[in-house]
Amino acid sequence: PPPFELKVDVSKTAIDQIKLMLEHDYTLKNLVFRIKIGGKGCGGFTYQTGFSEVDAEDMTIKLEDFVIHVDPFTAHY
């Protein structure tokens, strides 16, 4: 486990919407929800959300019955 705690705040409405998408969109079958660093600008890092395959190096953030996947690089920041 990482020597730090991963913490993300996500509203219940957002989680419900993501679950709905995963349940009803066949193109998302076997994919997971992910947060990652998208780039770096003058104001710091930019972050992206989306769906992707599970990576063996993923770290996870559990929010009740919902899991967010984060790659080690993003988790560090």
N, C-alpha and C positions, 0 to 999 in steps of 0.2 A: 504493500500500500504506500501511497505517497506520504511524504513527511508533512503534508499540509492538508487542510480541509477544503474541499470544493464546495462552494456555496453559490446558488443561483436562486433568485426569486422569480417565480412565474405565477401569473394569476390563474385561478381556477378556470376562468373562462378560456384562457389560452390553452391550458391543458386539455379541457373538454373539446376544444376545436381540433387540436392536433390528434387526439384519440379518434374523433369522428373521421378525420381525413384518413388515418391509418386503417380504420375499419371499412370504409366505403370506397376507397380509391384502389382499384386492383393493381395499378402501376407501382404502388408502395408496398406490395406484398414482400415480406422478408427484409424490409428496410427498417432502420431505426431513426429516431429523431436525434439530430446532432447540432451542437454549437461549436463553431471554430473561428479562429482568427482569419479574417479575410484579407487583411493588408494593414499598412501603417501609413498614416497621414500626419499632418501637422499637429493634430489634436490627440495623437496616440493611435492605438490599434483600432481597427474596425472589426466588427464581429458579424458572422453570418450564421443563419440557421437553415436547416434543411434536412433532407432524408438521405441516408446512405447505407451501405452494407456495414455490418459489424466488422471492426478491425480487432485483431487479437490484442493489440496494445491499448485499446480504449480504456479509459477510466469512466466510471459512471456516477451519476448523481441521481439518487432515488428521491422522488417527491411522492409520498404516499404510494399509489399503485402505478406511477409513471416513472420511466427511466430516461434520462438524457445522457447521450454518449458524448465524450470529449476526448480528443487525442491528447497525448502527453504534452506536446508543445503548447497547445492552447491552455491546458490545465495549469501549466507553470505560470502563465500570465493571468 
